[in-house]
């Protein structure tokens, strides 16, 4: 049975966040990647959850960001 609210996974690594949501009975409907405008990205940079929102019964959408170095 799905909890009334999904667990808060903001700031978590994407894979860990998906596991936590699934264990609580929530499905991830979509994942949107956002990039910092001045970032220098590594191919293997980690993805972290920046925002989550409920999009339907037992479903959430996640916005993620790739960890990066900032150009100065």
Beta strands, then each sheet from edge to edge (+ up, - down):
strand 1: 27-34
strand 2: 39-41
strand 3: 47-56
strand 4: 59-66
strand 5: 68-70
sheet 1: 1+ 4+ 3-
sheet 2: 2+ 5-
end
